[in-house]
Amino acid sequence: MADRDWYDDQDYANAVERSEKAARAGWTAIAGVTGLLGLAAAAAVIAALACATGMLYVVMVATRW
């Protein structure tokens, strides 16, 4: 520390750079999980509609004379 000037703030700049990198990684993870949850919700809706359509088909076939 004695060989650096009193205004040398390289340690703080490195800490800021690391924290910004960690924040970017965190936001990327959040975006990825949100996207996967959206895909899962869309798949659940499609599955529910397919199930309802199948049940309607069964009822229509069963009530046909």
mmCIF file as Biopython writes it, N, C-alpha, C and O atoms, coordinates in Angstrom:
data_model
#
loop_
_atom_site.group_PDB
_atom_site.id
_atom_site.type_symbol
_atom_site.label_atom_id
_atom_site.label_alt_id
_atom_site.label_comp_id
_atom_site.label_asym_id
_atom_site.label_entity_id
_atom_site.label_seq_id
_atom_site.pdbx_PDB_ins_code
_atom_site.Cartn_x
_atom_site.Cartn_y
_atom_site.Cartn_z
_atom_site.occupancy
_atom_site.B_iso_or_equiv
_atom_site.auth_seq_id
_atom_site.auth_asym_id
_atom_site.pdbx_PDB_model_num
ATOM 1   N N  . MET A ? 1  ? 0.826   -1.189  0.000   1.0 0.0 1  A 1 
ATOM 2   C CA . MET A ? 1  ? 0.000   0.000   0.000   1.0 0.0 1  A 1 
ATOM 3   C C  . MET A ? 1  ? 0.866   1.247   0.000   1.0 0.0 1  A 1 
ATOM 4   O O  . MET A ? 1  ? 0.425   2.300   -0.460  1.0 0.0 1  A 1 
ATOM 5   N N  . ALA A ? 2  ? 2.073   1.154   0.499   1.0 0.0 2  A 1 
ATOM 6   C CA . ALA A ? 2  ? 2.939   2.313   0.572   1.0 0.0 2  A 1 
ATOM 7   C C  . ALA A ? 2  ? 3.423   2.751   -0.807  1.0 0.0 2  A 1 
ATOM 8   O O  . ALA A ? 2  ? 3.791   3.911   -0.990  1.0 0.0 2  A 1 
ATOM 9   N N  . ASP A ? 3  ? 3.428   1.844   -1.773  1.0 0.0 3  A 1 
ATOM 10  C CA . ASP A ? 3  ? 3.917   2.215   -3.097  1.0 0.0 3  A 1 
ATOM 11  C C  . ASP A ? 3  ? 2.843   2.855   -3.964  1.0 0.0 3  A 1 
ATOM 12  O O  . ASP A ? 3  ? 3.145   3.328   -5.059  1.0 0.0 3  A 1 
ATOM 13  N N  . ARG A ? 4  ? 1.589   2.881   -3.499  1.0 0.0 4  A 1 
ATOM 14  C CA . ARG A ? 4  ? 0.513   3.498   -4.279  1.0 0.0 4  A 1 
ATOM 15  C C  . ARG A ? 4  ? 0.211   4.888   -3.741  1.0 0.0 4  A 1 
ATOM 16  O O  . ARG A ? 4  ? 0.462   5.193   -2.575  1.0 0.0 4  A 1 
ATOM 17  N N  . ASP A ? 5  ? -0.333  5.721   -4.621  1.0 0.0 5  A 1 
ATOM 18  C CA . ASP A ? 5  ? -0.713  7.073   -4.212  1.0 0.0 5  A 1 
ATOM 19  C C  . ASP A ? 5  ? -1.968  7.028   -3.339  1.0 0.0 5  A 1 
ATOM 20  O O  . ASP A ? 5  ? -2.678  6.023   -3.316  1.0 0.0 5  A 1 
ATOM 21  N N  . TRP A ? 6  ? -2.233  8.107   -2.632  1.0 0.0 6  A 1 
ATOM 22  C CA . TRP A ? 6  ? -3.381  8.144   -1.733  1.0 0.0 6  A 1 
ATOM 23  C C  . TRP A ? 6  ? -4.705  8.188   -2.491  1.0 0.0 6  A 1 
ATOM 24  O O  . TRP A ? 6  ? -5.748  7.846   -1.933  1.0 0.0 6  A 1 
ATOM 25  N N  . TYR A ? 7  ? -4.672  8.597   -3.732  1.0 0.0 7  A 1 
ATOM 26  C CA . TYR A ? 7  ? -5.902  8.683   -4.519  1.0 0.0 7  A 1 
ATOM 27  C C  . TYR A ? 7  ? -6.113  7.452   -5.411  1.0 0.0 7  A 1 
ATOM 28  O O  . TYR A ? 7  ? -7.000  7.454   -6.265  1.0 0.0 7  A 1 
ATOM 29  N N  . ASP A ? 8  ? -5.322  6.429   -5.223  1.0 0.0 8  A 1 
ATOM 30  C CA . ASP A ? 8  ? -5.472  5.208   -6.008  1.0 0.0 8  A 1 
ATOM 31  C C  . ASP A ? 8  ? -6.682  4.433   -5.495  1.0 0.0 8  A 1 
ATOM 32  O O  . ASP A ? 8  ? -6.683  3.945   -4.364  1.0 0.0 8  A 1 
ATOM 33  N N  . ASP A ? 9  ? -7.696  4.325   -6.323  1.0 0.0 9  A 1 
ATOM 34  C CA . ASP A ? 9  ? -8.908  3.613   -5.922  1.0 0.0 9  A 1 
ATOM 35  C C  . ASP A ? 9  ? -9.164  2.401   -6.823  1.0 0.0 9  A 1 
ATOM 36  O O  . ASP A ? 9  ? -10.312 2.065   -7.114  1.0 0.0 9  A 1 
ATOM 37  N N  . GLN A ? 10 ? -8.103  1.761   -7.252  1.0 0.0 10 A 1 
ATOM 38  C CA . GLN A ? 10 ? -8.238  0.595   -8.123  1.0 0.0 10 A 1 
ATOM 39  C C  . GLN A ? 10 ? -8.989  -0.543  -7.428  1.0 0.0 10 A 1 
ATOM 40  O O  . GLN A ? 10 ? -9.749  -1.263  -8.075  1.0 0.0 10 A 1 
ATOM 41  N N  . ASP A ? 11 ? -8.786  -0.713  -6.129  1.0 0.0 11 A 1 
ATOM 42  C CA . ASP A ? 11 ? -9.496  -1.764  -5.404  1.0 0.0 11 A 1 
ATOM 43  C C  . ASP A ? 11 ? -11.000 -1.533  -5.450  1.0 0.0 11 A 1 
ATOM 44  O O  . ASP A ? 11 ? -11.767 -2.477  -5.636  1.0 0.0 11 A 1 
ATOM 45  N N  . TYR A ? 12 ? -11.422 -0.300  -5.283  1.0 0.0 12 A 1 
ATOM 46  C CA . TYR A ? 12 ? -12.843 0.021   -5.321  1.0 0.0 12 A 1 
ATOM 47  C C  . TYR A ? 12 ? -13.398 -0.154  -6.722  1.0 0.0 12 A 1 
ATOM 48  O O  . TYR A ? 12 ? -14.513 -0.647  -6.895  1.0 0.0 12 A 1 
ATOM 49  N N  . ALA A ? 13 ? -12.624 0.247   -7.725  1.0 0.0 13 A 1 
ATOM 50  C CA . ALA A ? 13 ? -13.063 0.073   -9.104  1.0 0.0 13 A 1 
ATOM 51  C C  . ALA A ? 13 ? -13.215 -1.409  -9.436  1.0 0.0 13 A 1 
ATOM 52  O O  . ALA A ? 13 ? -14.159 -1.787  -10.130 1.0 0.0 13 A 1 
ATOM 53  N N  . ASN A ? 14 ? -12.318 -2.241  -8.959  1.0 0.0 14 A 1 
ATOM 54  C CA . ASN A ? 14 ? -12.434 -3.681  -9.177  1.0 0.0 14 A 1 
ATOM 55  C C  . ASN A ? 14 ? -13.664 -4.249  -8.482  1.0 0.0 14 A 1 
ATOM 56  O O  . ASN A ? 14 ? -14.353 -5.111  -9.027  1.0 0.0 14 A 1 
ATOM 57  N N  . ALA A ? 15 ? -13.930 -3.766  -7.288  1.0 0.0 15 A 1 
ATOM 58  C CA . ALA A ? 15 ? -15.109 -4.235  -6.553  1.0 0.0 15 A 1 
ATOM 59  C C  . ALA A ? 15 ? -16.389 -3.837  -7.278  1.0 0.0 15 A 1 
ATOM 60  O O  . ALA A ? 15 ? -17.335 -4.622  -7.340  1.0 0.0 15 A 1 
ATOM 61  N N  . VAL A ? 16 ? -16.426 -2.637  -7.819  1.0 0.0 16 A 1 
ATOM 62  C CA . VAL A ? 16 ? -17.599 -2.182  -8.567  1.0 0.0 16 A 1 
ATOM 63  C C  . VAL A ? 16 ? -17.771 -3.025  -9.823  1.0 0.0 16 A 1 
ATOM 64  O O  . VAL A ? 16 ? -18.886 -3.419  -10.163 1.0 0.0 16 A 1 
ATOM 65  N N  . GLU A ? 17 ? -16.684 -3.299  -10.502 1.0 0.0 17 A 1 
ATOM 66  C CA . GLU A ? 17 ? -16.746 -4.109  -11.717 1.0 0.0 17 A 1 
ATOM 67  C C  . GLU A ? 17 ? -17.260 -5.520  -11.416 1.0 0.0 17 A 1 
ATOM 68  O O  . GLU A ? 17 ? -18.083 -6.057  -12.158 1.0 0.0 17 A 1 
ATOM 69  N N  . ARG A ? 18 ? -16.771 -6.114  -10.324 1.0 0.0 18 A 1 
ATOM 70  C CA . ARG A ? 18 ? -17.242 -7.449  -9.945  1.0 0.0 18 A 1 
ATOM 71  C C  . ARG A ? 18 ? -18.718 -7.430  -9.562  1.0 0.0 18 A 1 
ATOM 72  O O  . ARG A ? 18 ? -19.460 -8.348  -9.911  1.0 0.0 18 A 1 
ATOM 73  N N  . SER A ? 19 ? -19.145 -6.405  -8.857  1.0 0.0 19 A 1 
ATOM 74  C CA . SER A ? 19 ? -20.550 -6.347  -8.454  1.0 0.0 19 A 1 
ATOM 75  C C  . SER A ? 19 ? -21.465 -6.130  -9.654  1.0 0.0 19 A 1 
ATOM 76  O O  . SER A ? 19 ? -22.566 -6.678  -9.704  1.0 0.0 19 A 1 
ATOM 77  N N  . GLU A ? 20 ? -21.016 -5.334  -10.619 1.0 0.0 20 A 1 
ATOM 78  C CA . GLU A ? 20 ? -21.816 -5.145  -11.829 1.0 0.0 20 A 1 
ATOM 79  C C  . GLU A ? 20 ? -21.918 -6.441  -12.622 1.0 0.0 20 A 1 
ATOM 80  O O  . GLU A ? 20 ? -22.974 -6.752  -13.171 1.0 0.0 20 A 1 
ATOM 81  N N  . LYS A ? 21 ? -20.831 -7.192  -12.685 1.0 0.0 21 A 1 
ATOM 82  C CA . LYS A ? 21 ? -20.837 -8.481  -13.374 1.0 0.0 21 A 1 
ATOM 83  C C  . LYS A ? 21 ? -21.789 -9.449  -12.680 1.0 0.0 21 A 1 
ATOM 84  O O  . LYS A ? 21 ? -22.535 -10.170 -13.341 1.0 0.0 21 A 1 
ATOM 85  N N  . ALA A ? 22 ? -21.763 -9.466  -11.347 1.0 0.0 22 A 1 
ATOM 86  C CA . ALA A ? 22 ? -22.665 -10.330 -10.591 1.0 0.0 22 A 1 
ATOM 87  C C  . ALA A ? 22 ? -24.119 -9.908  -10.786 1.0 0.0 22 A 1 
ATOM 88  O O  . ALA A ? 22 ? -25.006 -10.757 -10.876 1.0 0.0 22 A 1 
ATOM 89  N N  . ALA A ? 23 ? -24.362 -8.606  -10.853 1.0 0.0 23 A 1 
ATOM 90  C CA . ALA A ? 23 ? -25.721 -8.120  -11.068 1.0 0.0 23 A 1 
ATOM 91  C C  . ALA A ? 23 ? -26.229 -8.534  -12.449 1.0 0.0 23 A 1 
ATOM 92  O O  . ALA A ? 23 ? -27.384 -8.934  -12.593 1.0 0.0 23 A 1 
ATOM 93  N N  . ARG A ? 24 ? -25.369 -8.438  -13.462 1.0 0.0 24 A 1 
ATOM 94  C CA . ARG A ? 24 ? -25.770 -8.874  -14.806 1.0 0.0 24 A 1 
ATOM 95  C C  . ARG A ? 24 ? -26.090 -10.356 -14.815 1.0 0.0 24 A 1 
ATOM 96  O O  . ARG A ? 24 ? -27.074 -10.775 -15.424 1.0 0.0 24 A 1 
ATOM 97  N N  . ALA A ? 25 ? -25.276 -11.148 -14.150 1.0 0.0 25 A 1 
ATOM 98  C CA . ALA A ? 25 ? -25.532 -12.589 -14.085 1.0 0.0 25 A 1 
ATOM 99  C C  . ALA A ? 25 ? -26.849 -12.869 -13.358 1.0 0.0 25 A 1 
ATOM 100 O O  . ALA A ? 25 ? -27.606 -13.756 -13.754 1.0 0.0 25 A 1 
ATOM 101 N N  . GLY A ? 26 ? -27.113 -12.119 -12.309 1.0 0.0 26 A 1 
ATOM 102 C CA . GLY A ? 26 ? -28.362 -12.296 -11.576 1.0 0.0 26 A 1 
ATOM 103 C C  . GLY A ? 26 ? -29.578 -11.967 -12.421 1.0 0.0 26 A 1 
ATOM 104 O O  . GLY A ? 26 ? -30.558 -12.713 -12.428 1.0 0.0 26 A 1 
ATOM 105 N N  . TRP A ? 27 ? -29.515 -10.846 -13.134 1.0 0.0 27 A 1 
ATOM 106 C CA . TRP A ? 27 ? -30.639 -10.473 -13.989 1.0 0.0 27 A 1 
ATOM 107 C C  . TRP A ? 27 ? -30.825 -11.459 -15.130 1.0 0.0 27 A 1 
ATOM 108 O O  . TRP A ? 27 ? -31.953 -11.717 -15.551 1.0 0.0 27 A 1 
ATOM 109 N N  . THR A ? 28 ? -29.729 -12.010 -15.634 1.0 0.0 28 A 1 
ATOM 110 C CA . THR A ? 28 ? -29.835 -13.032 -16.676 1.0 0.0 28 A 1 
ATOM 111 C C  . THR A ? 28 ? -30.523 -14.275 -16.130 1.0 0.0 28 A 1 
ATOM 112 O O  . THR A ? 28 ? -31.365 -14.864 -16.808 1.0 0.0 28 A 1 
ATOM 113 N N  . ALA A ? 29 ? -30.180 -14.676 -14.929 1.0 0.0 29 A 1 
ATOM 114 C CA . ALA A ? 29 ? -30.824 -15.835 -14.311 1.0 0.0 29 A 1 
ATOM 115 C C  . ALA A ? 29 ? -32.308 -15.567 -14.072 1.0 0.0 29 A 1 
ATOM 116 O O  . ALA A ? 29 ? -33.144 -16.438 -14.312 1.0 0.0 29 A 1 
ATOM 117 N N  . ILE A ? 30 ? -32.634 -14.377 -13.604 1.0 0.0 30 A 1 
ATOM 118 C CA . ILE A ? 30 ? -34.038 -14.025 -13.368 1.0 0.0 30 A 1 
ATOM 119 C C  . ILE A ? 30 ? -34.820 -14.063 -14.676 1.0 0.0 30 A 1 
ATOM 120 O O  . ILE A ? 30 ? -35.930 -14.593 -14.723 1.0 0.0 30 A 1 
ATOM 121 N N  . ALA A ? 31 ? -34.245 -13.504 -15.732 1.0 0.0 31 A 1 
ATOM 122 C CA . ALA A ? 31 ? -34.924 -13.508 -17.032 1.0 0.0 31 A 1 
ATOM 123 C C  . ALA A ? 31 ? -35.108 -14.931 -17.549 1.0 0.0 31 A 1 
ATOM 124 O O  . ALA A ? 31 ? -36.151 -15.257 -18.115 1.0 0.0 31 A 1 
ATOM 125 N N  . GLY A ? 32 ? -34.101 -15.776 -17.358 1.0 0.0 32 A 1 
ATOM 126 C CA . GLY A ? 32 ? -34.211 -17.162 -17.815 1.0 0.0 32 A 1 
ATOM 127 C C  . GLY A ? 32 ? -35.290 -17.925 -17.075 1.0 0.0 32 A 1 
ATOM 128 O O  . GLY A ? 32 ? -36.079 -18.642 -17.691 1.0 0.0 32 A 1 
ATOM 129 N N  . VAL A ? 33 ? -35.331 -17.779 -15.765 1.0 0.0 33 A 1 
ATOM 130 C CA . VAL A ? 33 ? -36.349 -18.477 -14.970 1.0 0.0 33 A 1 
ATOM 131 C C  . VAL A ? 33 ? -37.743 -17.959 -15.312 1.0 0.0 33 A 1 
ATOM 132 O O  . VAL A ? 33 ? -38.691 -18.740 -15.397 1.0 0.0 33 A 1 
ATOM 133 N N  . THR A ? 34 ? -37.872 -16.654 -15.508 1.0 0.0 34 A 1 
ATOM 134 C CA . THR A ? 34 ? -39.169 -16.087 -15.876 1.0 0.0 34 A 1 
ATOM 135 C C  . THR A ? 34 ? -39.624 -16.625 -17.225 1.0 0.0 34 A 1 
ATOM 136 O O  . THR A ? 34 ? -40.798 -16.952 -17.403 1.0 0.0 34 A 1 
ATOM 137 N N  . GLY A ? 35 ? -38.708 -16.715 -18.165 1.0 0.0 35 A 1 
ATOM 138 C CA . GLY A ? 35 ? -39.050 -17.273 -19.470 1.0 0.0 35 A 1 
ATOM 139 C C  . GLY A ? 35 ? -39.483 -18.725 -19.375 1.0 0.0 35 A 1 
ATOM 140 O O  . GLY A ? 35 ? -40.444 -19.139 -20.024 1.0 0.0 35 A 1 
ATOM 141 N N  . LEU A ? 36 ? -38.771 -19.498 -18.564 1.0 0.0 36 A 1 
ATOM 142 C CA . LEU A ? 36 ? -39.158 -20.905 -18.395 1.0 0.0 36 A 1 
ATOM 143 C C  . LEU A ? 36 ? -40.514 -21.039 -17.718 1.0 0.0 36 A 1 
ATOM 144 O O  . LEU A ? 36 ? -41.302 -21.917 -18.070 1.0 0.0 36 A 1 
ATOM 145 N N  . LEU A ? 37 ? -40.788 -20.177 -16.756 1.0 0.0 37 A 1 
ATOM 146 C CA . LEU A ? 37 ? -42.107 -20.212 -16.109 1.0 0.0 37 A 1 
ATOM 147 C C  . LEU A ? 37 ? -43.211 -19.838 -17.097 1.0 0.0 37 A 1 
ATOM 148 O O  . LEU A ? 37 ? -44.301 -20.409 -17.061 1.0 0.0 37 A 1 
ATOM 149 N N  . GLY A ? 38 ? -42.927 -18.884 -17.972 1.0 0.0 38 A 1 
ATOM 150 C CA . GLY A ? 38 ? -43.901 -18.517 -19.007 1.0 0.0 38 A 1 
ATOM 151 C C  . GLY A ? 38 ? -44.168 -19.670 -19.954 1.0 0.0 38 A 1 
ATOM 152 O O  . GLY A ? 38 ? -45.315 -19.930 -20.319 1.0 0.0 38 A 1 
ATOM 153 N N  . LEU A ? 39 ? -43.105 -20.364 -20.355 1.0 0.0 39 A 1 
ATOM 154 C CA . LEU A ? 39 ? -43.284 -21.530 -21.228 1.0 0.0 39 A 1 
ATOM 155 C C  . LEU A ? 39 ? -44.080 -22.631 -20.525 1.0 0.0 39 A 1 
ATOM 156 O O  . LEU A ? 39 ? -44.932 -23.274 -21.138 1.0 0.0 39 A 1 
ATOM 157 N N  . ALA A ? 40 ? -43.801 -22.844 -19.250 1.0 0.0 40 A 1 
ATOM 158 C CA . ALA A ? 40 ? -44.529 -23.858 -18.495 1.0 0.0 40 A 1 
ATOM 159 C C  . ALA A ? 40 ? -46.008 -23.486 -18.374 1.0 0.0 40 A 1 
ATOM 160 O O  . ALA A ? 40 ? -46.875 -24.354 -18.480 1.0 0.0 40 A 1 
ATOM 161 N N  . ALA A ? 41 ? -46.297 -22.219 -18.156 1.0 0.0 41 A 1 
ATOM 162 C CA . ALA A ? 41 ? -47.694 -21.778 -18.065 1.0 0.0 41 A 1 
ATOM 163 C C  . ALA A ? 41 ? -48.402 -21.965 -19.399 1.0 0.0 41 A 1 
ATOM 164 O O  . ALA A ? 41 ? -49.543 -22.424 -19.439 1.0 0.0 41 A 1 
ATOM 165 N N  . ALA A ? 42 ? -47.729 -21.610 -20.494 1.0 0.0 42 A 1 
ATOM 166 C CA . ALA A ? 42 ? -48.330 -21.799 -21.817 1.0 0.0 42 A 1 
ATOM 167 C C  . ALA A ? 42 ? -48.569 -23.277 -22.094 1.0 0.0 42 A 1 
ATOM 168 O O  . ALA A ? 42 ? -49.605 -23.639 -22.651 1.0 0.0 42 A 1 
ATOM 169 N N  . ALA A ? 43 ? -47.633 -24.131 -21.717 1.0 0.0 43 A 1 
ATOM 170 C CA . ALA A ? 43 ? -47.809 -25.570 -21.917 1.0 0.0 43 A 1 
ATOM 171 C C  . ALA A ? 43 ? -48.973 -26.097 -21.080 1.0 0.0 43 A 1 
ATOM 172 O O  . ALA A ? 43 ? -49.716 -26.966 -21.536 1.0 0.0 43 A 1 
ATOM 173 N N  . ALA A ? 44 ? -49.139 -25.581 -19.863 1.0 0.0 44 A 1 
ATOM 174 C CA . ALA A ? 44 ? -50.257 -26.016 -19.017 1.0 0.0 44 A 1 
ATOM 175 C C  . ALA A ? 44 ? -51.595 -25.605 -19.620 1.0 0.0 44 A 1 
ATOM 176 O O  . ALA A ? 44 ? -52.558 -26.371 -19.578 1.0 0.0 44 A 1 
ATOM 177 N N  . VAL A ? 45 ? -51.661 -24.408 -20.177 1.0 0.0 45 A 1 
ATOM 178 C CA . VAL A ? 45 ? -52.903 -23.953 -20.818 1.0 0.0 45 A 1 
ATOM 179 C C  . VAL A ? 45 ? -53.207 -24.809 -22.035 1.0 0.0 45 A 1 
ATOM 180 O O  . VAL A ? 45 ? -54.355 -25.205 -22.240 1.0 0.0 45 A 1 
ATOM 181 N N  . ILE A ? 46 ? -52.201 -25.101 -22.843 1.0 0.0 46 A 1 
ATOM 182 C CA . ILE A ? 46 ? -52.412 -25.933 -24.031 1.0 0.0 46 A 1 
ATOM 183 C C  . ILE A ? 46 ? -52.857 -27.338 -23.627 1.0 0.0 46 A 1 
ATOM 184 O O  . ILE A ? 46 ? -53.749 -27.912 -24.253 1.0 0.0 46 A 1 
ATOM 185 N N  . ALA A ? 47 ? -52.238 -27.890 -22.585 1.0 0.0 47 A 1 
ATOM 186 C CA . ALA A ? 47 ? -52.631 -29.220 -22.111 1.0 0.0 47 A 1 
ATOM 187 C C  . ALA A ? 47 ? -54.060 -29.215 -21.583 1.0 0.0 47 A 1 
ATOM 188 O O  . ALA A ? 47 ? -54.809 -30.163 -21.820 1.0 0.0 47 A 1 
ATOM 189 N N  . ALA A ? 48 ? -54.447 -28.165 -20.873 1.0 0.0 48 A 1 
ATOM 190 C CA . ALA A ? 48 ? -55.809 -28.085 -20.344 1.0 0.0 48 A 1 
ATOM 191 C C  . ALA A ? 48 ? -56.822 -27.980 -21.487 1.0 0.0 48 A 1 
ATOM 192 O O  . ALA A ? 48 ? -57.882 -28.606 -21.444 1.0 0.0 48 A 1 
ATOM 193 N N  . LEU A ? 49 ? -56.489 -27.187 -22.507 1.0 0.0 49 A 1 
ATOM 194 C CA . LEU A ? 49 ? -57.402 -27.075 -23.653 1.0 0.0 49 A 1 
ATOM 195 C C  . LEU A ? 49 ? -57.494 -28.401 -24.410 1.0 0.0 49 A 1 
ATOM 196 O O  . LEU A ? 49 ? -58.577 -28.778 -24.857 1.0 0.0 49 A 1 
ATOM 197 N N  . ALA A ? 50 ? -56.396 -29.096 -24.555 1.0 0.0 50 A 1 
ATOM 198 C CA . ALA A ? 50 ? -56.421 -30.399 -25.227 1.0 0.0 50 A 1 
ATOM 199 C C  . ALA A ? 50 ? -57.248 -31.398 -24.423 1.0 0.0 50 A 1 
ATOM 200 O O  . ALA A ? 50 ? -58.004 -32.187 -24.990 1.0 0.0 50 A 1 
ATOM 201 N N  . CYS A ? 51 ? -57.103 -31.360 -23.116 1.0 0.0 51 A 1 
ATOM 202 C CA . CYS A ? 51 ? -57.878 -32.253 -22.251 1.0 0.0 51 A 1 
ATOM 203 C C  . CYS A ? 51 ? -59.370 -31.934 -22.352 1.0 0.0 51 A 1 
ATOM 204 O O  . CYS A ? 51 ? -60.188 -32.848 -22.456 1.0 0.0 51 A 1 
ATOM 205 N N  . ALA A ? 52 ? -59.727 -30.675 -22.323 1.0 0.0 52 A 1 
ATOM 206 C CA . ALA A ? 52 ? -61.130 -30.273 -22.429 1.0 0.0 52 A 1 
ATOM 207 C C  . ALA A ? 52 ? -61.705 -30.669 -23.781 1.0 0.0 52 A 1 
ATOM 208 O O  . ALA A ? 52 ? -62.847 -31.118 -23.865 1.0 0.0 52 A 1 
ATOM 209 N N  . THR A ? 53 ? -60.919 -30.503 -24.834 1.0 0.0 53 A 1 
ATOM 210 C CA . THR A ? 53 ? -61.376 -30.897 -26.165 1.0 0.0 53 A 1 
ATOM 211 C C  . THR A ? 53 ? -61.578 -32.409 -26.231 1.0 0.0 53 A 1 
ATOM 212 O O  . THR A ? 53 ? -62.554 -32.887 -26.808 1.0 0.0 53 A 1 
ATOM 213 N N  . GLY A ? 54 ? -60.654 -33.151 -25.641 1.0 0.0 54 A 1 
ATOM 214 C CA . GLY A ? 54 ? -60.801 -34.609 -25.609 1.0 0.0 54 A 1 
ATOM 215 C C  . GLY A ? 54 ? -62.023 -35.048 -24.837 1.0 0.0 54 A 1 
ATOM 216 O O  . GLY A ? 54 ? -62.738 -35.953 -25.267 1.0 0.0 54 A 1 
ATOM 217 N N  . MET A ? 55 ? -62.273 -34.412 -23.690 1.0 0.0 55 A 1 
ATOM 218 C CA . MET A ? 55 ? -63.456 -34.770 -22.908 1.0 0.0 55 A 1 
ATOM 219 C C  . MET A ? 55 ? -64.737 -34.413 -23.663 1.0 0.0 55 A 1 
ATOM 220 O O  . MET A ? 55 ? -65.710 -35.166 -23.608 1.0 0.0 55 A 1 
ATOM 221 N N  . LEU A ? 56 ? -64.755 -33.298 -24.355 1.0 0.0 56 A 1 
ATOM 222 C CA . LEU A ? 56 ? -65.922 -32.918 -25.157 1.0 0.0 56 A 1 
ATOM 223 C C  . LEU A ? 56 ? -66.150 -33.937 -26.262 1.0 0.0 56 A 1 
ATOM 224 O O  . LEU A ? 56 ? -67.289 -34.309 -26.545 1.0 0.0 56 A 1 
ATOM 225 N N  . TYR A ? 57 ? -65.079 -34.385 -26.881 1.0 0.0 57 A 1 
ATOM 226 C CA . TYR A ? 57 ? -65.194 -35.403 -27.926 1.0 0.0 57 A 1 
ATOM 227 C C  . TYR A ? 57 ? -65.784 -36.697 -27.362 1.0 0.0 57 A 1 
ATOM 228 O O  . TYR A ? 57 ? -66.655 -37.305 -27.983 1.0 0.0 57 A 1 
ATOM 229 N N  . VAL A ? 58 ? -65.313 -37.113 -26.195 1.0 0.0 58 A 1 
ATOM 230 C CA . VAL A ? 58 ? -65.830 -38.339 -25.576 1.0 0.0 58 A 1 
ATOM 231 C C  . VAL A ? 58 ? -67.313 -38.187 -25.265 1.0 0.0 58 A 1 
ATOM 232 O O  . VAL A ? 58 ? -68.082 -39.119 -25.501 1.0 0.0 58 A 1 
ATOM 233 N N  . VAL A ? 59 ? -67.729 -37.052 -24.748 1.0 0.0 59 A 1 
ATOM 234 C CA . VAL A ? 59 ? -69.144 -36.824 -24.429 1.0 0.0 59 A 1 
ATOM 235 C C  . VAL A ? 59 ? -69.970 -36.829 -25.712 1.0 0.0 59 A 1 
ATOM 236 O O  . VAL A ? 59 ? -71.058 -37.405 -25.741 1.0 0.0 59 A 1 
ATOM 237 N N  . MET A ? 60 ? -69.475 -36.205 -26.762 1.0 0.0 60 A 1 
ATOM 238 C CA . MET A ? 60 ? -70.223 -36.167 -28.022 1.0 0.0 60 A 1 
ATOM 239 C C  . MET A ? 60 ? -70.353 -37.560 -28.632 1.0 0.0 60 A 1 
ATOM 240 O O  . MET A ? 60 ? -71.407 -37.904 -29.168 1.0 0.0 60 A 1 
ATOM 241 N N  . VAL A ? 61 ? -69.302 -38.358 -28.558 1.0 0.0 61 A 1 
ATOM 242 C CA . VAL A ? 61 ? -69.369 -39.726 -29.112 1.0 0.0 61 A 1 
ATOM 243 C C  . VAL A ? 61 ? -70.262 -40.598 -28.250 1.0 0.0 61 A 1 
ATOM 244 O O  . VAL A ? 61 ? -71.016 -41.415 -28.780 1.0 0.0 61 A 1 
ATOM 245 N N  . ALA A ? 62 ? -70.198 -40.446 -26.937 1.0 0.0 62 A 1 
ATOM 246 C CA . ALA A ? 62 ? -70.981 -41.285 -26.032 1.0 0.0 62 A 1 
ATOM 247 C C  . ALA A ? 62 ? -72.471 -40.982 -26.141 1.0 0.0 62 A 1 
ATOM 248 O O  . ALA A ? 62 ? -73.287 -41.881 -25.937 1.0 0.0 62 A 1 
ATOM 249 N N  . THR A ? 63 ? -72.844 -39.770 -26.451 1.0 0.0 63 A 1 
ATOM 250 C CA . THR A ? 63 ? -74.273 -39.426 -26.515 1.0 0.0 63 A 1 
ATOM 251 C C  . THR A ? 63 ? -74.843 -39.622 -27.911 1.0 0.0 63 A 1 
ATOM 252 O O  . THR A ? 63 ? -76.038 -39.410 -28.118 1.0 0.0 63 A 1 
ATOM 253 N N  . ARG A ? 64 ? -74.029 -40.017 -28.863 1.0 0.0 64 A 1 
ATOM 254 C CA . ARG A ? 64 ? -74.535 -40.282 -30.229 1.0 0.0 64 A 1 
ATOM 255 C C  . ARG A ? 64 ? -75.235 -41.641 -30.227 1.0 0.0 64 A 1 
ATOM 256 O O  . ARG A ? 64 ? -74.716 -42.621 -29.692 1.0 0.0 64 A 1 
ATOM 257 N N  . TRP A ? 65 ? -76.409 -41.680 -30.828 1.0 0.0 65 A 1 
ATOM 258 C CA . TRP A ? 65 ? -77.168 -42.931 -30.869 1.0 0.0 65 A 1 
ATOM 259 C C  . TRP A ? 65 ? -76.828 -43.680 -32.082 1.0 0.0 65 A 1 
ATOM 260 O O  . TRP A ? 65 ? -77.361 -44.767 -32.306 1.0 0.0 65 A 1 
#
